[in-house]
Amino acid sequence: MKAFLSQRRIRSVTVLWARWRRRAIFLCGGVVVGAAAVALAWSADWAQHAFALLVARWRFASLIVTPLGFALSVFLTNRFFPNAQGSGIPQAIAARHLTDQGIRGRLVSIRIAVGKVLLTLLGLVCGASAGREGPTVQVGASIMFAIGRMSPRRQPGLILAGAAAGVAAAFNTPLAGIVFGIEEMSRAFETRTSGLVIGAVVAAGLTSLALLGNYTYFGTSATMLGNGADWLAVPLCGVAGGLAGGLFSRILIAMARGLPTSFGPALKRHPIALALACGLGVALCGLASGDTIYGTGYAQVKGALETGAPLPWSFGLLKFVATILSSVSGIPGGIFSPSLAVGAGLGLNMSAFFPHAPLAALILLGMVSYFAGVVQAPITAFVIVVEMTDNHAMVVPLMAAALIAYGASRLVCPEGVYHALAKGFLHPTPRTQPPAGKSAGNSSLVGS
């Protein structure tokens, strides 16, 4: 009897230890992801500031620095950090579905995380229209994968937690991180890991708060729509933003899968030339916009929301083109912040139809509509915008605009951009199948 009780006690202690060990992995991983996100945020601000100083001294420097920087970034990515191109969110999604440890490790690993950080900063320091939030997702997933490498059965949940924690820490939006993990990364609510994912998000968020303080990404906005005709802006922004976002996604997916012309294979054979051409296009967009479309677009949007700082009427269109060029060039960099900036430009353009509506309210509607159209994750879109601006008065119109944009986007692009691009890492087509010794997704045209 005593032996039986002793064995039972040992089993109970073993189960309890395993349970707390698993929780500790998620929590410690969240802290590390939060610290990495803060470090990337600080470095990204420095990189953008350095490029701004360069073009302030000589505006036409971008015609040299941007194309050469794009070419160098693509060369380093293909040579040393394959699968670090683009935002990294499709790689994280694909890694969750893969079961082969070796292939999974080619998409999320410490090596990929280091390359992602360095090459994202290189893109920003040479003027790319790219964000740091998507890369933070792949970095977070890579950190969690490395921490849980000894427990392959837990890795899908760890990758999900790392991705969600990355969004939470990058934007300082814990709710958006949780929603992003459920709506975009997993497309399902997993009861077994939901508490651990939330714990990782909270740990990452607290780390970000400890290092950066309590801040809202785009400042604080108390704007709201008036009565009557102002509310017509909700469906109008929703439809326009959704169609534009769907078009953006359609272009990225088409480029990733190969153009249906003779130019597609030629572009794949000459990635450096493509990067040079895309970099030159971004530089020309920058000159035409008065140097406003470079980088994440964070400073321009925050200025427009908080102080009403004027933006060129062409800002939204030029930012749209520059973000497409940056994305298809193959350089590492995200589309979260640039998409929000494009949406802000769309909202600015809508003010011509609603001259009496608050400009900040129209900008918010444009942001949530275009972003929802791009990612086709409407709940994530409006939660992110609400948390980033601390504006609860606009919850209902932002929610409505996001849902309308989602429907409009699917008319143009039936599948979400991240999951469509993730298929290239799960099932590479014969045309894009890499040579022996190289990993899947390395030869993709688009920086997914």
C-alpha positions as CSV (number, residue, x, y, z in Angstrom):
1,M,0.0,0.0,0.0
2,K,2.8,2.4,0.9
3,A,4.6,1.6,-2.3
4,F,1.4,2.3,-4.3
5,L,0.9,5.7,-2.6
6,S,4.6,6.5,-3.1
7,Q,4.3,5.8,-6.8
8,R,1.1,7.8,-7.1
9,R,2.8,10.7,-5.3
10,I,5.8,10.5,-7.7
11,R,3.4,10.5,-10.7
12,S,1.6,13.5,-9.3
13,V,4.8,15.5,-8.8
14,T,6.0,14.5,-12.3
15,V,2.8,15.7,-13.9
16,L,2.8,18.9,-11.9
17,W,6.4,19.6,-12.8
18,A,5.7,19.0,-16.5
19,R,2.8,21.3,-16.4
20,W,4.7,24.2,-14.7
21,R,7.7,23.6,-16.9
22,R,5.5,24.0,-20.0
23,R,4.0,27.3,-18.6
24,A,7.5,28.6,-17.7
25,I,8.6,28.0,-21.3
26,F,5.7,30.0,-22.7
27,L,6.2,32.8,-20.1
28,C,10.0,33.0,-20.5
29,G,9.6,32.9,-24.2
30,G,7.2,35.8,-24.1
31,V,9.7,37.9,-22.1
32,V,12.4,37.2,-24.7
33,V,10.1,38.0,-27.6
34,G,9.1,41.2,-26.0
35,A,12.7,42.3,-25.5
36,A,13.5,41.4,-29.1
37,A,10.5,43.4,-30.3
38,V,11.6,46.4,-28.3
39,A,15.2,46.1,-29.6
40,L,13.9,45.9,-33.2
41,A,11.7,48.9,-32.6
42,W,14.5,51.1,-31.3
43,S,16.8,50.0,-34.1
44,A,14.2,50.6,-36.8
45,D,13.6,54.1,-35.6
46,W,17.3,54.7,-35.8
47,A,17.5,53.3,-39.3
48,Q,14.7,55.5,-40.5
49,H,16.2,58.5,-38.9
50,A,19.6,57.8,-40.5
51,F,17.9,57.7,-44.0
52,A,15.9,60.8,-43.3
53,L,19.1,62.7,-42.5
54,L,20.7,61.5,-45.7
55,V,17.8,62.7,-48.0
56,A,17.6,65.9,-46.0
57,R,21.2,66.7,-47.0
58,W,20.7,65.5,-50.6
59,R,17.3,64.6,-51.8
60,F,18.5,62.6,-54.8
61,A,20.6,60.3,-52.7
62,S,17.7,57.8,-52.7
63,L,18.2,57.2,-56.4
64,I,21.6,55.6,-55.6
65,V,21.2,54.3,-52.0
66,T,17.7,52.7,-52.4
67,P,18.3,50.5,-55.5
68,L,21.8,49.4,-54.2
69,G,20.4,48.7,-50.8
70,F,17.6,46.6,-52.2
71,A,20.1,44.6,-54.4
72,L,22.4,44.1,-51.4
73,S,19.5,42.9,-49.2
74,V,18.3,40.4,-51.8
75,F,21.8,39.1,-52.3
76,L,22.4,38.6,-48.6
77,T,19.0,37.0,-48.1
78,N,19.4,34.5,-50.9
79,R,23.0,33.7,-50.0
80,F,23.0,33.6,-46.2
81,F,19.4,33.8,-44.9
82,P,17.0,31.9,-47.3
83,N,13.3,32.1,-46.2
84,A,13.9,35.4,-44.4
85,Q,12.4,37.4,-47.3
86,G,9.2,39.4,-46.9
87,S,7.2,39.9,-43.7
88,G,7.8,36.4,-42.4
89,I,4.2,35.8,-41.4
90,P,3.6,33.2,-44.2
91,Q,6.7,31.4,-43.0
92,A,5.4,31.3,-39.4
93,I,2.0,30.0,-40.6
94,A,3.6,27.3,-42.7
95,A,5.9,26.3,-39.9
96,R,2.9,25.6,-37.7
97,H,1.5,23.1,-40.2
98,L,4.8,21.3,-41.0
99,T,5.7,18.2,-39.1
100,D,9.3,17.7,-40.4
101,Q,11.7,19.3,-37.9
102,G,14.3,20.0,-40.5
103,I,12.0,21.8,-42.9
104,R,10.3,23.7,-40.0
105,G,13.7,24.8,-38.8
106,R,14.4,26.4,-42.2
107,L,11.5,28.7,-41.8
108,V,11.8,29.6,-38.1
109,S,15.2,29.5,-36.3
110,I,17.6,31.7,-34.5
111,R,19.6,32.0,-37.7
112,I,16.5,33.2,-39.6
113,A,15.6,35.6,-36.7
114,V,19.1,37.2,-36.7
115,G,19.0,37.6,-40.5
116,K,15.5,38.9,-40.4
117,V,16.4,41.7,-37.9
118,L,19.6,42.8,-39.7
119,L,18.0,42.7,-43.2
120,T,14.8,44.5,-42.1
121,L,17.0,47.3,-40.7
122,L,19.0,47.4,-44.0
123,G,15.8,47.8,-45.9
124,L,14.7,50.7,-43.6
125,V,18.1,52.4,-43.7
126,C,17.9,52.5,-47.5
127,G,14.3,53.8,-47.7
128,A,12.2,50.8,-48.3
129,S,8.5,51.1,-47.7
130,A,8.4,48.3,-45.2
131,G,7.4,47.6,-41.6
132,R,9.0,45.9,-38.7
133,E,5.8,44.3,-37.2
134,G,5.6,41.4,-39.6
135,P,9.3,40.6,-39.2
136,T,8.7,40.6,-35.4
137,V,6.2,37.8,-35.9
138,Q,8.8,35.6,-37.6
139,V,11.4,36.6,-35.0
140,G,9.0,35.7,-32.2
141,A,8.0,32.4,-33.8
142,S,11.7,31.6,-34.3
143,I,12.6,32.4,-30.6
144,M,9.7,30.2,-29.4
145,F,10.7,27.4,-31.8
146,A,14.3,27.5,-30.4
147,I,13.1,27.4,-26.8
148,G,10.8,24.5,-27.4
149,R,13.1,22.5,-29.8
150,M,13.3,19.7,-27.3
151,S,9.5,19.2,-27.3
152,P,8.4,18.9,-30.9
153,R,4.8,18.1,-29.8
154,R,4.5,21.6,-28.3
155,Q,6.1,23.5,-31.2
156,P,2.9,24.4,-33.1
157,G,1.5,26.0,-30.0
158,L,4.9,27.7,-29.2
159,I,5.2,29.1,-32.8
160,L,1.6,30.5,-32.5
161,A,2.4,32.0,-29.1
162,G,5.6,33.6,-30.4
163,A,3.8,35.1,-33.4
164,A,1.0,36.5,-31.2
165,A,3.5,37.8,-28.7
166,G,5.4,39.5,-31.5
167,V,2.3,41.4,-32.7
168,A,1.5,42.4,-29.1
169,A,4.9,43.7,-28.3
170,A,5.5,45.4,-31.7
171,F,2.3,47.5,-31.5
172,N,1.9,47.5,-27.7
173,T,-1.5,45.9,-28.4
174,P,-2.0,42.8,-26.3
175,L,-5.6,42.2,-27.3
176,A,-4.7,42.5,-31.0
177,G,-1.9,40.0,-30.4
178,I,-4.4,37.4,-29.0
179,V,-6.9,38.1,-31.8
180,F,-4.2,37.8,-34.5
181,G,-3.1,34.5,-33.1
182,I,-6.6,33.1,-33.2
183,E,-7.9,34.8,-36.4
184,E,-4.9,34.8,-38.7
185,M,-2.3,32.4,-37.4
186,S,-4.4,29.4,-36.4
187,R,-7.8,30.2,-37.9
188,A,-9.2,28.4,-34.9
189,F,-9.5,28.6,-31.1
190,E,-7.3,25.9,-29.5
191,T,-8.6,25.3,-26.0
192,R,-5.5,23.4,-24.9
193,T,-3.0,26.1,-25.7
194,S,-5.2,29.3,-25.4
195,G,-4.2,30.0,-21.8
196,L,-0.5,29.5,-22.6
197,V,-0.7,31.8,-25.7
198,I,-2.3,34.5,-23.6
199,G,0.4,34.1,-21.0
200,A,3.1,34.5,-23.6
201,V,1.3,37.6,-25.0
202,V,1.0,39.1,-21.5
203,A,4.7,38.4,-20.8
204,A,5.7,40.1,-24.0
205,G,3.4,43.0,-23.4
206,L,4.7,43.6,-19.9
207,T,8.3,43.5,-21.2
208,S,7.5,46.1,-23.8
209,L,5.8,48.3,-21.2
210,A,8.7,48.0,-18.8
211,L,11.2,49.0,-21.5
212,L,9.1,51.6,-23.5
213,G,6.5,52.7,-21.0
214,N,2.7,52.8,-21.6
215,Y,2.2,54.4,-25.0
216,T,-0.2,54.2,-27.9
217,Y,1.4,53.4,-31.3
218,F,-0.3,56.3,-33.1
219,G,-0.9,58.5,-30.1
220,T,-4.3,59.2,-28.6
221,S,-7.3,60.2,-30.7
222,A,-10.7,61.2,-29.3
223,T,-12.2,61.9,-32.7
224,M,-15.6,60.5,-33.7
225,L,-18.1,60.8,-36.5
226,G,-20.9,63.3,-36.3
227,N,-24.5,62.7,-37.2
228,G,-26.1,62.2,-40.5
229,A,-24.1,62.3,-43.7
230,D,-20.7,61.6,-41.9
231,W,-21.8,58.0,-41.4
232,L,-21.9,57.5,-45.2
233,A,-18.1,57.5,-45.0
234,V,-18.2,54.1,-43.3
235,P,-19.5,52.1,-46.3
236,L,-17.6,54.2,-48.8
237,C,-14.3,53.8,-47.0
238,G,-15.0,50.1,-46.4
239,V,-15.7,49.4,-50.1
240,A,-12.8,51.6,-51.4
241,G,-10.3,50.3,-48.8
242,G,-11.4,46.7,-49.3
243,L,-11.1,46.8,-53.1
244,A,-7.7,48.5,-52.9
245,G,-6.4,46.0,-50.2
246,G,-7.7,43.1,-52.3
247,L,-5.9,44.4,-55.3
248,F,-2.6,44.7,-53.3
249,S,-3.0,41.1,-52.1
250,R,-3.9,39.9,-55.6
251,I,-0.7,41.4,-57.0
252,L,1.5,39.9,-54.3
253,I,0.0,36.5,-54.7
254,A,0.3,36.6,-58.5
255,M,4.0,37.6,-58.3
256,A,4.7,34.9,-55.8
257,R,3.2,32.2,-58.0
258,G,4.9,33.4,-61.1
259,L,3.7,35.8,-63.8
260,P,1.7,34.1,-66.5
261,T,4.0,35.5,-69.2
262,S,7.5,35.1,-70.4
263,F,8.7,37.8,-68.0
264,G,8.1,35.6,-64.9
265,P,10.9,33.1,-65.4
266,A,13.2,35.9,-66.5
267,L,12.6,37.8,-63.3
268,K,13.2,34.7,-61.2
269,R,16.5,34.2,-62.9
270,H,17.6,37.8,-62.2
271,P,16.6,38.6,-58.6
272,I,19.3,41.3,-58.2
273,A,18.2,43.1,-61.3
274,L,14.6,43.0,-60.1
275,A,15.6,44.4,-56.7
276,L,17.5,47.2,-58.4
277,A,14.5,48.1,-60.5
278,C,12.1,48.0,-57.5
279,G,14.5,50.1,-55.4
280,L,14.6,52.7,-58.2
281,G,10.8,52.7,-58.4
282,V,10.6,53.3,-54.6
283,A,13.1,56.2,-54.9
284,L,11.1,57.8,-57.6
285,C,7.9,57.5,-55.5
286,G,9.7,59.1,-52.7
287,L,10.8,62.0,-54.7
288,A,7.3,62.5,-56.1
289,S,5.8,62.4,-52.6
290,G,8.2,64.9,-51.1
291,D,10.1,62.2,-49.2
292,T,7.0,61.1,-47.2
293,I,6.6,57.5,-48.4
294,Y,9.9,56.0,-47.2
295,G,10.0,53.6,-44.2
296,T,7.0,52.5,-42.1
297,G,4.8,55.6,-42.5
298,Y,4.5,55.7,-38.7
299,A,5.6,59.3,-38.3
300,Q,3.4,60.7,-41.1
301,V,0.3,58.9,-39.9
302,K,0.8,59.9,-36.2
303,G,1.4,63.5,-37.2
304,A,-1.8,63.6,-39.3
305,L,-3.9,62.0,-36.5
306,E,-2.5,64.0,-33.5
307,T,-1.7,67.4,-35.0
308,G,-3.4,67.4,-38.4
309,A,0.0,67.6,-40.1
310,P,-0.7,67.9,-43.9
311,L,0.1,65.0,-46.2
312,P,0.2,65.2,-50.0
313,W,-3.0,64.1,-51.7
314,S,-0.9,61.6,-53.6
315,F,0.5,60.1,-50.4
316,G,-1.9,57.1,-50.3
317,L,-1.3,56.1,-54.0
318,L,2.4,56.6,-53.9
319,K,2.7,54.6,-50.7
320,F,0.6,51.9,-52.3
321,V,3.0,51.6,-55.2
322,A,6.1,51.9,-53.1
323,T,4.9,49.1,-50.8
324,I,4.1,46.8,-53.7
325,L,7.6,47.4,-55.1
326,S,9.2,46.8,-51.7
327,S,7.2,43.6,-51.2
328,V,7.9,42.1,-54.7
329,S,11.6,42.9,-54.6
330,G,12.3,40.1,-52.3
331,I,13.8,42.1,-49.4
332,P,12.8,41.3,-45.8
333,G,10.2,43.7,-44.5
334,G,6.6,43.7,-43.4
335,I,3.4,45.3,-44.7
336,F,1.5,46.0,-41.5
337,S,2.6,49.6,-40.9
338,P,2.8,50.5,-44.6
339,S,-0.7,49.2,-45.1
340,L,-2.0,51.4,-42.3
341,A,-0.2,54.3,-43.9
342,V,-1.8,53.6,-47.3
343,G,-5.2,53.5,-45.5
344,A,-4.5,56.8,-43.8
345,G,-3.9,58.3,-47.3
346,L,-7.1,56.8,-48.5
347,G,-9.0,58.4,-45.6
348,L,-7.3,61.7,-46.4
349,N,-8.6,61.5,-50.0
350,M,-12.1,60.7,-48.7
351,S,-12.2,64.0,-46.9
352,A,-13.0,65.6,-50.3
353,F,-16.4,63.9,-50.2
354,F,-17.0,64.6,-46.5
355,P,-15.6,68.2,-45.9
356,H,-17.4,68.5,-42.6
357,A,-16.4,65.2,-41.1
358,P,-13.4,65.1,-38.7
359,L,-10.3,64.4,-40.8
360,A,-8.9,62.1,-38.0
361,A,-12.1,60.0,-38.1
362,L,-11.8,59.5,-41.9
363,I,-8.1,58.6,-41.6
364,L,-9.0,55.9,-39.0
365,L,-11.8,54.5,-41.3
366,G,-9.3,54.4,-44.2
367,M,-6.7,52.7,-42.1
368,V,-9.0,49.9,-40.8
369,S,-10.6,49.4,-44.2
370,Y,-7.4,49.0,-46.2
371,F,-5.7,46.9,-43.6
372,A,-8.7,44.6,-43.4
373,G,-8.7,44.4,-47.2
374,V,-5.1,43.4,-47.3
375,V,-5.0,40.8,-44.5
376,Q,-8.7,39.7,-44.7
377,A,-8.8,39.5,-40.9
378,P,-11.4,42.1,-40.0
379,I,-11.5,41.5,-36.2
380,T,-7.7,41.9,-36.0
381,A,-7.9,45.0,-38.1
382,F,-10.3,47.0,-36.0
383,V,-8.9,45.8,-32.7
384,I,-5.4,46.9,-33.7
385,V,-6.5,50.3,-34.8
386,V,-8.6,50.9,-31.7
387,E,-5.8,49.8,-29.4
388,M,-3.2,51.8,-31.4
389,T,-5.2,55.1,-31.0
390,D,-7.0,54.5,-27.7
391,N,-10.2,55.6,-29.4
392,H,-13.2,53.7,-28.1
393,A,-15.7,56.1,-29.6
394,M,-15.0,54.8,-33.0
395,V,-15.4,51.1,-32.2
396,V,-18.7,50.6,-34.0
397,P,-17.9,52.5,-37.2
398,L,-14.4,50.9,-37.4
399,M,-15.9,47.4,-36.9
400,A,-18.5,48.0,-39.6
401,A,-15.9,49.4,-42.0
402,A,-13.6,46.4,-41.4
403,L,-16.4,43.9,-42.1
404,I,-17.5,45.8,-45.3
405,A,-13.8,45.9,-46.4
406,Y,-13.4,42.2,-45.8
407,G,-16.3,41.4,-48.1
408,A,-15.2,43.8,-50.8
409,S,-11.6,42.5,-50.7
410,R,-12.8,38.9,-51.3
411,L,-14.4,40.0,-54.5
412,V,-11.0,40.9,-55.8
413,C,-8.8,38.3,-54.0
414,P,-10.7,35.2,-52.7
415,E,-7.9,34.1,-50.4
416,G,-6.0,35.9,-47.6
417,V,-2.5,37.0,-48.6
418,Y,-0.6,35.4,-45.7
419,H,-2.2,32.0,-46.1
420,A,-2.0,32.1,-49.9
421,L,1.8,32.9,-49.6
422,A,2.2,30.2,-46.9
423,K,1.2,27.6,-49.4
424,G,4.4,28.3,-51.3
425,F,6.4,27.1,-48.3
426,L,4.1,24.1,-47.7
427,H,3.7,22.9,-51.3
428,P,6.2,24.5,-53.7
429,T,5.2,24.2,-57.3
430,P,7.5,22.5,-59.8
431,R,8.2,25.9,-61.3
432,T,9.3,27.3,-58.0
433,Q,10.9,24.1,-56.6
434,P,14.3,25.1,-55.3
435,P,17.5,23.2,-56.4
436,A,18.8,20.5,-54.2
437,G,20.3,21.8,-51.0
438,K,18.1,24.9,-50.9
439,S,15.0,25.4,-48.8
440,A,11.5,25.8,-50.1
441,G,10.4,29.4,-50.7
442,N,13.9,30.7,-51.4
443,S,13.3,31.3,-55.0
444,S,10.0,33.2,-54.6
445,L,9.7,36.4,-56.4
446,V,7.7,38.1,-53.7
447,G,9.1,38.9,-50.3
448,S,6.2,37.1,-48.6
